[in-house]
Structures are given as C-alpha cells and as structure tokens.
Amino acid sequence: MCQSSVNRVNTQTYSVIKMATRKRSGSGSKWQLKEKVVQMYECFFKGEDPTKTNSNFWDELFLLKPKVPQLEAEIQKLNIDQLLQLKENIHTLFHQCVETLSHGHHIRVVYALQTLCALIDSIYKKTSGVSGFDIINTLMGFDQAELRMQGLMDHLNNFLSGEFPASLKTLCLKLLLVLVTGTENVSQNTLLEYVMINSVFESLIQLLCNPQSRAAHGHDAVLLLTLLVNYRKYEAANPYIVKLSILDDELALNGYGQVITASLSEFCHQFAAQHQENHSAGWLSSLTNMVGSMFVSEEGGVRTQQIRANNAVLVALYEGVHLNRNFITTLAHTQTDGSLPPSPSNTLAAHTTPPSDSSAQLPAFDVMAEPSNLLVTFFQYCSIVMQDTKCESSMNSVKLCFLILTCISEDQYANSLMHDANLTFKVLLHRLPMRHRKVTTERTSPSQPLAATLLDLLVEFIMSHMMKKLPMELYLLCVGVAHRLICYQKRCRVRLTYQWKEVWSSLISLLKFLVNNENHLARKMNIFHLAVQVVNIFNLFITYGDTFLPSPGSYDELYYELIRMQHVFEDLYSMALRYSSSDGDLKENALKLTSCLSNVRAIINHFSPKIEAWLTNQSLSTPSEDQILEVVRKNYDSLTLKLQDSLDTYERYTEKPRHAQFFTAMVRSVVNDTRQSIDFASMDLQSILHEFSSIS
C-alpha cells in the first residue's frame, strides 16, 4: 500500500467515527460521549439487523478500530439464553469477519482479525463451564461451520506463509492461540477438529525456518505446535503428531530447538546474574534472596510465573525428543548469539529489582560466552528448577525435566553425542545452598562430555533432596536416567572419564538415608523398589565395570567404597530381611532386595577378613586407602560372584498409560497460562500502517 493510500485510509477511518451523546444521570448537565463503534456493538447485540438502517454497516465497522473491552462487555452481560437467541447475528458477524480477510484494504483485514479474536475469546469465556454448550453452532452454525472454518484457515495460512507484515502474522498467531486455548482441556475443544482438517503445520514450520520470522514469531509457532500435538493424542489419529514425528527439515528442527534454547538460556542468564549479585551482598542475603525470589511468590510456596511460563517450552522440548528421532541431532548443534531468537517471556520474578550500578560492574556468567547448545542450556536450567520440590507445581516442573532426560538417555544417537570425548562443553550447574556445605562462588565448570555433566546433575539432585517428605517418583526417575547412561556405556564399551566415586558416594548416601528413616518412609512409600534400583546399579559396576570404567584403578575404588561403607549395606540387608519375613505389602520387593545384595555382601564378606588379617599381620589399626586397595588387588582371584540377569536392561519409556494423566494436567496448565497472556487488544495503528506501506 503506497503512502497516499495509507493517508486515505487514515482519513476515511477517522471520518467514519461519529460521536453520540447521552445525558448522564445525576446532578449537573454533564454529557458522556460514546464512539460510533460502541453504538454499533450495542445495536448488533440487541438482536437488531443494523443493515436495515445502514446499508454500509459492515464497510464502516471494519474501518473503525475495534474496542475490544466494549465488545467483550456486550457479550458478557448476556445470559446463555440471550446468547443463543443472538445466534443469527453472531453467525453473520463471524461470516463478515472471514469475508473481510480477503479485502484489498489491509487495515480492514487487521480489524477483522482483531474482531474475530475478541468474538471467539468472549464466547469461550462466557460459556466456560456450561455443560452441553456447542460453540460451533453458536459461532457459525452447523450447516456453515466447515465452509467458514476452511475459509478462515485458508486466509491464516496465506497470511502466515506469504509476504505480509509481521504485525499481521502476529495477529494470525494470536487468533490461532485463542482458538486452541478456548477450553481448559485442549482435547475437549471441538473447534480444533477444523484445525486438524485444515492444517497450519507447514505454515508454522515455515516461520521457524526463517531467522527473521523465527525471531518475531518462533515462540508462538512452537507453542501452537505443542498444543495442537496434544489434541486428543490418546484417542484418535492426530495429523500434527504424524507430521512432527516425520519432520526431517534440518532448518525447521534447528529453529524449533533455538526457540526453546532462547527461553531457557535467558532464564539461566538472569538467574546467574541475580545469584552473583546476591552473593556479593553476603551469604545470608544470597540464600534468602535467591531462594526467596526464585521460588516464593506473593501467594507463597509456588513456583514463579516465569518457571511456569517455561513449562510450555519444556513440553515442546519433550514432544520434540519423544516424537522425532531427527530432532535429537539438534540437541548438540552448536548455537551462537546470532542464531537465537529473543525470548518473549519474562525471566525472573516480576518484582525483582534490577541490579544496582555497582553490582553491574561484576563479571556475570554469560551462557553464550562458550560454545553452547540446547543440551547445555537444558542441563543448566534443570539445575535451577530441580532446587525446589516443596509444592506440587514445582514437583511437576522437575518431573517434566526428568522425563525429558529419560527420553534423551534412552536414545542411541543422543548418548553417542553426550559421550563423545571430542565434544566437550562448559556448563554452569547451580547448587542448592545447604547447611552441610558452603555456597560456592565458582563461576566456571570444567570442559567435559555432556554425559559427565548429566551425571553431575543427577548426583546433585540425589544429594540435595533427602528429606522426610522424600520425592520418591523423582528419585526413581533420577536413578533411572543414571542406569540408562551406564547401560549405554556397558553396551557400547564407552569408557567415560569421570570421577565415579561421586556417583557411588551419592547412591550409598541415599541407601543410608532410606535405612535411617525406614520407620517414617516405609509407611508412606515403597522404599525397597528404589533401593533395588540403586543396588542394581552397583551390580552393573561389579559385574561389567571392567568393560566401561576408565581404568583398572576405578574398579579398585569401587570395591574400596563398598568395603568402606559396608555397614550401610549390612543395615540395608537386615532391614530387607525383616520385611521379607513378614506378610506386608513390601514383602516381594524386600525379597528382591535381599537377592540383589548377594554380590555386594559377597565382596564385603570376602575382603573384610583378609583386610583384618593383613592389619593384624602388619600390627596396624587404621590402614590407608592405598593399603586397603593393595589387599583388594591381591585377592580378586579368590572372589566368587553370582552372574545376575538383566542388569543392563530397563523398561523402555512410554507416555501412555503411566504418564498420560500427568501430561494432560501439564498441558492444561500451559493452556491456562497462555490464555491469560494473549494480548490481541493493544495494537499500534500507525506502526501497522507503516509496515503495510513498506511492504507494498
């Protein structure tokens, strides 16, 4: 559109606006002005046919800037019966909006889209919780619904994939988000059947392929794909699931990953900067400010709005990893600042004060200073989110992280990337401040394979969440990820250079915690199931460790740790023996645990007398670690162990049925958060007109 055309549209727009007057009740002779568009809404929603008195009604309506609050108010003040009586008028409004999308005047198109957003959103809100209400019949009528929705979706695809201004594409995405988030349970949204039939998948993917459109629209595009993938995913064939699972366009998959990386890395960067600022104010201030501002909102005890906002991209990451094998290749794709779109979501708490000038001089950790990728960012994000498991919403965020890690740790190609000794990264893992350890000020981490970083993350979780209210499910998922990594190393004979003692010590500490808190925990959860998982990891090391541990010395250190902490295993065996001889619910798992402990106990019973004999012979009471290791090395040959089956197998991850309810609830949460954040009411008219004129 040329500049003269823009000026004509502006002139016509404002010349059409007429003002009515109405005398306000009360004292004095004050007059209240009412805009023409508001009068038109009132007339329309009274059930009148406005074209009888004004044949240019629709031409005028879409030249007037929509007053979204007033339009919503007109619908909200109707009861359900009145709304149903106005069906014909609503059908007409919907139809006229769709028809106007093909108009030559672009400003009419923008206003028609905005009116559609307000109309659909208002009727969704009005009928929320009304059982049996059919939104399709109310908006369009059954007989015209398929035709109307096909026309609408055709226009949206055209705008999203064609050479149109960014503001128009933004409004199209907002309209789609209004459609998709209309009901709390996305699978109960009957309007989405038409979005399944008239797919926008290719248009959304096209937005992700282009760096400019990805920067402007990437977050909304990924969010839409994620929600559409979850429409009736357990009940019927979903074309978005099929298309996402077979997508092999490298540009699109990288774009999808970069949108996720952008949101998570921005959050990590802000957290690191705030952590450093708080630490400069002193240890106590660091502890209270960091934990308080991150995890305690004004309502108290719930995760911040920003972590909730990032759950949407976490679900997107999960769907990508879970559905698409090709997406795995993007996890370790090195990204730079230029390739990352800005994140549209805010980061830390809304009430967090910005850093002072003095603190701004401090060197802040930059997540992009070193080569980075989606896995690097995700691991760092996990280290922040996993610090809090005190409420259900926080637990859900952590569980989602662990389910993503489970899918990644099961994938052969992902494991090959994470264990590649030539592919190393520095990752800053945040550690929870605890009484028994100092708060570290270390700003760097060693450059190492990502499998080593993942093990560091798992060890940190194990060590920092042993509490009376034990998050059992999270521990099972955590130990399960560690088991999958070790199974890969055993199967592929990969010798990861790593301080395995950290893993062994954390697992032994967990077993010790279970034994010491047996009376409290055993009444509430199956602690033996977790103990079996932990002991079987030790059995993997005992039976196959010589094939994947980095050196013979590592294998010796394993035996040293088992002997040094033998009292933990003996206490664990005694506890399992007690429960296995009873008739309680835990009997079967307790019996399994006694069986799993056979090799650990054989090692202890074999080496302990030999160490004692050596000490007596040497007249020593307190041997050094090297002395015990020497005794161990000399007595391997006489040790007899049982070959235990299926140590390197695990139940492959499946979403349904075990986690179906969890994802339904998680998507419901994302829908609610998204619905509250959609802003289609505020638009800068001059900016939009300028965009149209520059493209024309």
C-alpha positions in Angstrom: 0.0 0.0 0.0 1.5 3.4 -1.0 1.8 6.3 1.4 -1.1 8.2 -0.3 -3.3 5.1 0.1 -2.3 4.9 3.8 -3.3 8.6 4.3 -6.6 8.0 2.5 -7.4 5.0 4.8 -6.4 7.1 7.9 -8.7 9.9 6.7 -11.5 7.6 5.9 -11.1 5.7 9.2 -11.4 8.8 11.4 -14.0 10.5 9.3 -16.3 7.5 9.8 -16.1 7.8 13.6 -19.2 9.6 14.8 -19.9 10.6 18.3 -23.2 10.2 20.0 -24.3 11.9 23.1 -26.1 10.7 26.1 -27.0 12.7 29.2 -25.6 11.1 32.3 -27.9 10.8 35.3 -27.1 12.8 38.4 -26.6 16.4 39.2 -25.4 18.9 36.6 -25.6 18.9 32.9 -22.6 16.6 32.1 -22.6 14.8 28.8 -20.9 11.5 28.1 -19.5 10.8 24.6 -20.0 7.3 23.0 -18.0 6.3 20.0 -19.7 5.1 16.8 -18.2 1.6 17.0 -19.6 1.1 20.5 -23.1 2.2 19.3 -22.8 -0.4 16.5 -21.9 -3.2 19.0 -24.9 -2.2 21.2 -27.2 -2.3 18.3 -25.9 -5.6 17.0 -26.1 -7.4 20.3 -29.6 -6.2 20.9 -30.6 -8.6 18.1 -31.3 -5.9 15.6 -30.4 -6.0 11.9 -28.2 -2.9 11.6 -28.1 -3.2 7.8 -31.7 -2.2 7.6 -31.0 1.3 8.7 -27.4 1.4 7.4 -26.5 -0.4 4.2 -22.8 0.4 4.7 -22.8 -1.1 8.3 -20.1 -3.7 7.6 -17.9 -1.4 5.5 -18.0 1.1 8.3 -17.5 -1.4 11.1 -14.2 -2.7 9.7 -12.8 0.8 9.2 -13.3 1.5 12.8 -10.7 0.4 15.3 -12.3 -2.4 17.4 -13.0 -1.6 21.0 -12.2 -5.0 22.5 -13.3 -4.3 26.1 -16.6 -2.9 24.9 -17.2 -5.8 22.6 -16.4 -8.3 25.3 -18.7 -6.4 27.8 -21.6 -6.6 25.4 -21.3 -10.4 25.2 -20.6 -10.9 28.9 -23.7 -9.1 30.0 -25.9 -11.6 28.1 -27.1 -14.7 29.7 -26.8 -18.1 27.9 -30.4 -17.9 26.6 -29.9 -14.4 25.3 -26.7 -15.5 23.6 -28.4 -18.4 21.9 -31.2 -16.1 20.7 -28.5 -13.9 19.1 -27.0 -16.9 17.1 -28.0 -15.5 13.7 -26.4 -12.1 14.4 -23.2 -13.9 15.7 -23.1 -16.1 12.6 -23.3 -13.0 10.5 -20.6 -11.2 12.4 -18.3 -14.3 12.1 -19.0 -14.6 8.4 -18.4 -10.9 7.7 -15.1 -11.1 9.6 -13.9 -14.0 7.5 -15.1 -12.4 4.3 -13.3 -9.2 5.1 -9.9 -11.1 5.3 -9.8 -11.0 1.5 -10.4 -7.3 1.3 -7.9 -5.1 -0.5 -7.6 -2.6 2.4 -5.2 -4.1 4.8 -6.4 -2.1 7.7 -9.8 -3.8 7.3 -8.1 -7.2 7.4 -6.3 -6.3 10.7 -9.5 -5.0 12.3 -11.5 -8.1 11.1 -8.9 -10.4 12.7 -8.9 -8.4 15.9 -12.7 -8.5 16.0 -12.6 -12.3 15.4 -10.2 -12.7 18.3 -12.5 -10.7 20.6 -15.6 -12.5 19.4 -14.3 -16.1 19.8 -12.5 -15.3 23.0 -15.5 -13.7 24.6 -17.9 -16.6 23.8 -15.3 -19.1 25.1 -15.2 -17.2 28.4 -18.9 -16.7 28.5 -19.6 -20.4 28.1 -16.8 -21.8 30.1 -18.2 -24.4 32.5 -21.6 -24.5 30.8 -22.2 -28.2 30.1 -23.6 -29.2 26.7 -22.9 -25.8 25.1 -21.9 -26.1 21.5 -19.6 -23.3 20.5 -19.6 -24.3 16.8 -23.3 -23.9 16.4 -23.2 -20.6 18.2 -20.4 -19.1 16.3 -21.1 -20.3 12.8 -24.0 -22.7 12.6 -23.5 -26.4 11.9 -24.5 -26.2 8.3 -21.9 -23.5 7.5 -19.2 -24.4 10.0 -17.0 -26.5 7.7 -17.1 -23.8 4.9 -16.5 -20.9 7.3 -13.5 -22.6 9.1 -12.0 -23.7 5.8 -12.1 -20.1 4.6 -10.7 -18.8 7.8 -7.8 -21.4 7.9 -7.0 -20.7 4.2 -6.7 -17.0 5.0 -4.5 -17.7 8.0 -2.2 -20.0 6.1 -1.9 -17.4 3.3 -1.0 -14.6 5.7 1.5 -16.8 7.7 3.3 -18.1 4.7 3.1 -15.1 2.4 4.9 -11.8 2.2 2.9 -9.9 4.8 3.8 -7.6 7.6 5.0 -9.1 10.9 2.1 -7.5 12.8 -0.4 -9.3 10.6 1.3 -12.6 11.2 1.4 -11.9 14.9 -2.4 -11.3 14.9 -3.0 -14.5 13.0 -1.0 -16.5 15.6 -2.9 -14.8 18.4 -6.2 -15.8 16.8 -4.9 -19.4 16.5 -3.9 -19.3 20.1 -7.4 -18.0 21.1 -8.9 -21.0 19.2 -6.5 -23.5 20.7 -6.8 -22.4 24.3 -10.5 -21.8 24.4 -11.2 -24.8 26.7 -9.1 -25.8 29.7 -8.8 -29.3 28.3 -7.5 -28.9 24.8 -8.9 -32.3 23.8 -12.5 -31.1 24.6 -12.1 -28.2 22.2 -14.4 -29.2 19.3 -13.3 -26.2 17.2 -9.9 -27.8 16.8 -11.4 -30.5 14.6 -11.3 -27.9 11.8 -7.7 -27.0 12.7 -6.9 -30.7 12.3 -8.6 -30.9 8.9 -7.2 -27.6 7.6 -3.7 -27.9 8.9 -1.4 -24.9 9.7 1.6 -27.2 10.4 3.5 -26.2 7.2 2.9 -22.5 7.8 4.2 -22.7 11.4 7.2 -24.7 10.3 8.0 -22.1 7.6 8.1 -19.4 10.3 10.7 -21.5 12.2 12.9 -21.9 9.1 13.4 -18.2 8.5 15.7 -16.3 11.1 13.6 -13.1 10.9 10.2 -14.7 11.2 11.6 -17.1 13.9 12.8 -14.2 16.0 9.4 -12.5 15.7 7.0 -15.4 15.8 9.0 -18.5 16.9 7.7 -18.8 20.4 4.0 -18.6 19.4 4.7 -21.1 16.5 6.3 -23.6 18.8 3.6 -23.1 21.4 0.9 -23.7 18.9 2.5 -26.9 17.5 2.9 -28.2 21.1 -0.8 -27.6 22.0 -2.1 -29.0 18.7 0.1 -32.1 19.1 -1.7 -32.7 22.4 -5.2 -32.6 20.9 -6.9 -36.0 21.6 -3.4 -37.6 21.3 -4.6 -40.7 23.1 -7.9 -41.1 21.4 -7.6 -40.5 17.6 -5.1 -40.0 14.8 -3.6 -36.5 15.1 -2.1 -35.2 11.9 0.2 -32.8 13.8 1.7 -35.8 15.7 2.3 -37.6 12.5 3.9 -34.6 10.7 6.1 -33.6 13.7 7.3 -37.2 14.1 8.5 -37.5 10.5 9.7 -33.9 10.0 13.3 -34.0 8.7 13.8 -30.4 7.6 17.1 -29.5 9.4 16.4 -25.8 9.3 12.9 -26.3 10.8 14.2 -28.6 13.5 17.1 -26.3 14.4 14.6 -23.4 14.5 12.4 -25.4 16.8 15.3 -26.1 19.1 16.6 -22.5 19.0 13.2 -21.1 20.2 13.4 -23.5 23.2 17.0 -22.6 23.8 16.2 -18.9 23.8 13.6 -19.1 26.6 15.7 -21.3 28.8 19.0 -19.6 28.2 17.6 -16.2 29.0 16.2 -17.5 32.3 19.5 -19.1 33.1 21.5 -16.0 32.4 19.2 -13.8 34.5 19.4 -16.4 37.4 23.2 -16.5 37.2 23.4 -12.7 37.3 21.0 -12.4 40.2 22.8 -15.2 42.0 26.1 -13.3 41.7 24.6 -10.1 42.8 23.0 -11.6 45.8 26.3 -13.4 46.7 28.1 -10.0 46.7 25.7 -8.9 49.4 26.8 -11.7 51.7 26.0 -15.3 52.3 22.7 -14.8 54.2 21.4 -12.3 51.7 22.4 -14.7 48.9 20.4 -17.5 50.5 17.3 -15.6 51.3 17.1 -13.5 48.2 18.0 -16.2 45.7 15.7 -18.9 47.1 13.0 -16.4 48.0 12.8 -14.5 44.8 13.0 -17.6 42.6 10.5 -19.9 44.3 8.3 -17.9 46.6 5.6 -15.7 45.1 3.2 -13.3 46.9 0.8 -16.2 47.4 3.7 -18.2 48.9 5.1 -21.6 48.2 4.5 -21.9 44.5 7.0 -21.6 41.6 7.3 -18.3 39.9 5.3 -17.2 36.9 8.5 -17.4 34.9 9.1 -21.1 35.6 5.5 -21.8 34.8 5.9 -19.9 31.5 8.9 -22.0 30.6 6.9 -25.2 31.1 5.4 -24.5 27.7 8.8 -24.8 26.0 9.7 -27.8 28.2 6.6 -29.6 26.9 7.7 -28.5 23.4 11.2 -30.0 24.1 9.6 -33.2 25.4 7.4 -33.6 22.3 10.4 -33.0 20.0 12.6 -35.5 21.8 9.8 -38.0 22.3 8.3 -37.9 18.8 11.1 -37.1 16.4 14.3 -39.0 16.1 15.7 -36.4 13.7 15.3 -33.7 16.4 17.9 -35.5 18.5 20.6 -34.2 16.1 19.8 -30.6 17.0 20.4 -31.2 20.8 24.2 -30.8 20.4 24.0 -28.4 17.5 26.3 -25.5 18.5 24.5 -22.2 18.6 25.7 -18.6 18.8 24.0 -15.4 19.9 23.0 -14.6 16.3 21.1 -17.8 15.9 19.0 -17.4 18.9 15.6 -15.6 18.8 14.8 -13.4 21.8 12.6 -15.0 24.4 9.1 -13.3 24.6 8.6 -14.4 28.2 9.9 -12.5 31.2 12.6 -14.1 33.2 12.9 -13.7 36.9 10.2 -12.6 39.3 8.3 -9.6 38.2 9.1 -7.7 41.5 12.8 -8.4 41.3 14.8 -5.2 41.5 17.3 -4.7 38.7 21.0 -4.9 39.6 22.5 -1.7 41.1 25.2 0.1 39.2 27.8 -1.3 41.5 26.8 -4.9 41.0 26.5 -4.3 37.3 30.3 -3.9 37.3 30.7 -7.5 38.4 31.7 -10.1 35.8 28.4 -12.0 35.1 28.4 -15.5 33.8 27.4 -15.4 30.1 25.7 -18.6 29.0 26.7 -17.8 25.4 30.4 -17.0 26.2 31.3 -20.6 25.5 30.0 -22.8 22.6 26.6 -23.8 23.6 23.6 -25.9 22.5 20.2 -27.0 23.6 21.5 -29.7 25.9 23.9 -27.4 27.6 21.2 -24.9 28.3 18.7 -27.5 29.4 21.1 -29.1 31.9 21.7 -25.7 33.4 18.0 -24.9 33.5 17.4 -28.3 35.2 20.0 -27.4 37.9 17.9 -24.3 38.8 14.4 -25.8 38.6 15.4 -29.0 40.5 16.4 -27.0 43.6 12.7 -26.7 44.6 10.4 -29.7 45.1 8.3 -28.3 48.0 5.0 -28.0 46.3 3.1 -29.9 43.6 3.6 -27.4 40.8 7.4 -27.4 41.4 7.4 -31.2 41.5 5.6 -31.2 38.2 8.3 -29.0 36.6 11.1 -31.2 37.9 9.2 -34.4 36.8 8.9 -32.9 33.3 12.7 -32.3 33.2 13.4 -35.9 34.3 11.0 -37.3 31.7 12.9 -35.4 29.0 16.2 -36.6 30.4 14.8 -40.2 30.4 13.9 -39.9 26.6 17.3 -38.4 25.9 19.2 -41.1 27.9 17.4 -43.9 26.0 18.3 -42.6 22.6 21.4 -44.2 21.0 22.4 -41.1 19.0 21.9 -38.7 21.9 24.1 -41.0 24.0 26.8 -41.0 21.3 26.8 -37.2 21.3 26.9 -36.9 25.1 29.7 -39.5 25.4 31.9 -38.1 22.6 35.2 -37.2 24.2 35.8 -34.7 21.4 32.6 -32.8 22.0 33.1 -31.0 25.3 31.3 -28.1 26.9 31.5 -26.0 30.0 28.2 -26.0 31.9 27.4 -24.0 35.0 25.3 -26.2 37.2 23.8 -24.3 40.1 23.9 -26.0 43.5 21.3 -25.7 46.3 22.7 -23.9 49.4 22.7 -26.4 52.2 23.9 -26.3 55.8 26.5 -29.0 55.4 28.3 -27.4 52.5 29.5 -23.9 51.6 27.9 -21.8 48.9 30.3 -21.9 46.0 31.3 -18.8 44.2 32.9 -20.8 41.4 31.8 -19.2 38.1 33.3 -21.8 35.7 32.9 -25.5 35.2 35.4 -28.0 33.5 35.0 -28.6 29.8 33.8 -32.2 29.6 31.5 -34.5 27.7 27.8 -33.8 28.3 27.3 -37.3 29.8 29.7 -36.3 32.6 27.7 -33.1 33.2 24.5 -35.0 33.3 25.9 -37.4 35.9 27.0 -34.3 37.9 23.4 -33.0 37.7 22.0 -36.4 38.9 24.4 -36.6 41.7 23.5 -33.1 42.8 19.8 -34.0 42.8 20.4 -37.2 44.8 22.5 -35.4 47.5 20.2 -32.3 47.9 16.7 -33.9 48.3 17.0 -36.5 51.0 14.2 -35.2 53.3 11.4 -36.7 55.3 8.9 -35.9 52.5 11.0 -37.9 50.1 10.1 -37.1 46.4 10.1 -40.9 45.6 8.9 -40.6 42.0 11.6 -38.1 41.2 14.3 -40.2 42.8 13.1 -43.2 40.7 13.3 -41.1 37.5 16.7 -39.7 38.5 18.2 -43.2 39.2 16.6 -44.5 36.0 18.4 -41.9 33.9 21.8 -42.8 35.6 21.0 -46.5 34.9 20.3 -45.8 31.2 23.6 -43.9 30.8 25.6 -46.8 32.4 23.8 -49.3 30.3 24.8 -47.4 27.2 28.4 -47.4 28.3 28.4 -51.1 29.1 26.7 -51.9 25.8 29.0 -49.8 23.6 32.1 -50.2 25.8 32.5 -46.5 26.3 35.0 -45.5 28.9 33.8 -42.1 30.2 36.5 -40.2 32.0 34.6 -39.3 35.2 35.1 -39.3 39.0 32.7 -42.3 39.5 33.3 -42.1 43.2 30.9 -39.1 43.2 28.1 -41.4 41.9 28.9 -44.2 44.2 29.0 -42.0 47.3 25.7 -40.3 46.4 24.0 -43.6 45.9 25.3 -45.0 49.2 24.2 -41.9 51.0 20.7 -42.4 49.6 20.7 -46.0 50.8 21.8 -44.9 54.2 19.0 -42.3 54.3 16.4 -44.9 53.5 17.7 -47.2 56.3 17.9 -44.4 58.8 14.4 -43.2 58.0 12.7 -46.6 57.5 10.0 -46.2 60.1 8.8 -43.0 58.6 9.2 -43.7 54.9 8.1 -47.3 54.7 4.7 -46.4 55.9 4.2 -44.0 53.0 6.1 -45.4 50.1 7.8 -48.4 48.6 11.4 -47.7 49.6 12.5 -51.2 48.6 11.8 -50.5 44.9 14.1 -47.5 44.9 16.7 -49.5 46.9 16.6 -52.3 44.3 17.2 -49.8 41.5 20.2 -48.3 43.4 21.8 -51.7 44.3 21.4 -53.0 40.7 23.5 -50.0 39.5 26.2 -51.2 41.8 25.7 -54.7 40.4 26.3 -53.3 37.0 29.6 -51.9 38.0 30.6 -55.0 39.9 29.7 -57.4 37.0 30.7 -55.3 34.0 32.7 -52.4 35.3 35.9 -53.7 33.8 34.4 -53.1 30.3 33.5 -49.5 30.7 35.2 -47.9 33.7 38.1 -45.6 32.6 40.8 -47.6 34.3 41.5 -50.6 36.5 42.1 -48.2 39.3 38.4 -47.1 39.1 37.3 -50.7 39.5 39.5 -51.0 42.6 38.0 -47.7 44.0 34.5 -49.2 43.6 35.5 -52.2 45.8 37.1 -49.8 48.3 33.8 -47.8 48.6 31.7 -50.9 49.1 34.1 -52.2 51.8 34.4 -48.8 53.5 30.6 -48.3 53.7 29.8 -51.9 54.4 27.7 -51.0 57.4 25.2 -49.3 55.2 24.8 -52.4 53.0 24.6 -54.7 56.1 21.9 -52.5 57.7 20.0 -52.4 54.4 20.2 -56.2 54.2 18.9 -56.6 57.7 16.0 -54.2 57.0 15.1 -56.2 53.8 15.3 -59.5 55.7 12.8 -58.2 58.3 10.3 -57.2 55.8 10.7 -60.3 53.6 9.8 -62.5 56.5 6.5 -60.6 57.2 3.3 -60.7 55.2 3.1 -57.0 54.4 2.8 -55.2 51.0 6.5 -54.7 50.8 7.4 -58.4 51.2 8.0 -59.1 47.5 10.2 -56.1 46.9 12.1 -56.8 50.2 12.8 -60.3 48.9 14.1 -58.9 45.7 16.4 -56.6 47.5 17.9 -59.4 49.6 18.7 -61.2 46.4 20.2 -58.1 44.7 22.5 -57.6 47.6 24.2 -61.0 47.3 27.2 -59.9 45.3 27.8 -56.7 47.4 27.7 -58.9 50.6 29.9 -61.5 48.9 32.5 -58.7 48.3 32.3 -57.5 51.9 32.4 -60.9 53.4 35.4 -61.9 51.2 37.6 -58.9 51.6 36.9 -57.8 55.2 38.6 -60.9 56.9 41.5 -60.5 54.5 41.9 -56.9 55.4 41.6 -57.7 59.1 44.2 -60.4 58.8 46.6 -58.1 56.9 46.1 -55.4 59.6 46.9 -57.9 62.3 50.0 -59.1 60.5 51.2 -55.5 60.0 50.2 -54.5 63.6 48.1 -51.7 62.2 44.8 -50.4 63.4 44.0 -47.7 60.8 45.0 -48.6 57.3 45.3 -46.0 54.5 43.2 -46.2 51.3 46.3 -47.3 49.3 46.9 -50.2 51.7 43.4 -51.4 51.5 43.4 -51.2 47.7 46.6 -53.3 47.7 44.8 -56.0 49.7 41.9 -55.8 47.3 44.1 -56.2 44.2 45.8 -59.3 45.6 42.6 -61.1 46.4 40.4 -60.7 43.3 41.2 -64.2 42.1 39.6 -66.0 45.1 36.4 -63.9 45.0 33.3 -65.8 43.7 30.3 -63.8 42.5 26.9 -64.7 41.0 26.0 -63.7 37.5 22.8 -61.7 37.8 20.5 -61.5 34.8 19.0 -58.4 33.1 21.2 -55.8 34.9 21.7 -53.9 31.6 18.0 -53.9 30.6 15.3 -51.5 31.6 11.7 -50.8 30.7 11.6 -48.5 27.7 9.8 -45.2 28.3 6.2 -45.0 27.2 4.0 -42.0 27.8 0.8 -43.9 27.9 -0.7 -45.1 30.3 1.7 -44.2 33.1 2.3 -40.6 32.4 -0.8 -39.7 30.3 -2.6 -38.1 33.2 0.4 -36.1 34.1 0.8 -34.6 30.6 -3.0 -33.9 30.4 -2.6 -31.8 33.6 0.6 -30.2 32.4 -0.9 -29.2 29.0 -4.0 -27.9 30.9 -1.7 -25.7 32.9 0.1 -24.4 29.8 -3.3 -23.7 28.2 -4.5 -21.6 31.2 -1.2 -19.6 31.4 -1.3 -19.0 27.7 -4.9 -17.9 27.6 -4.2 -15.3 30.3 -1.3 -13.9 28.4 -2.8 -13.5 24.9 -3.0 -9.8 24.1 -4.9 -9.0 20.9 -6.5 -5.8 22.2 -3.5 -3.5 22.1 -2.3 -2.6 18.6 -0.3 0.4 17.4 -2.3 1.6 14.3 0.5 3.8 13.0 3.1 1.1 13.2 0.8 -1.4 11.4 0.1 1.1 8.6 3.8 1.8 8.3 4.5 -1.9 7.9 1.9 -2.3 5.2 3.2 0.7 3.3 6.8 -0.5 3.5 5.8 -3.9 2.1 3.6 -2.5 -0.6 
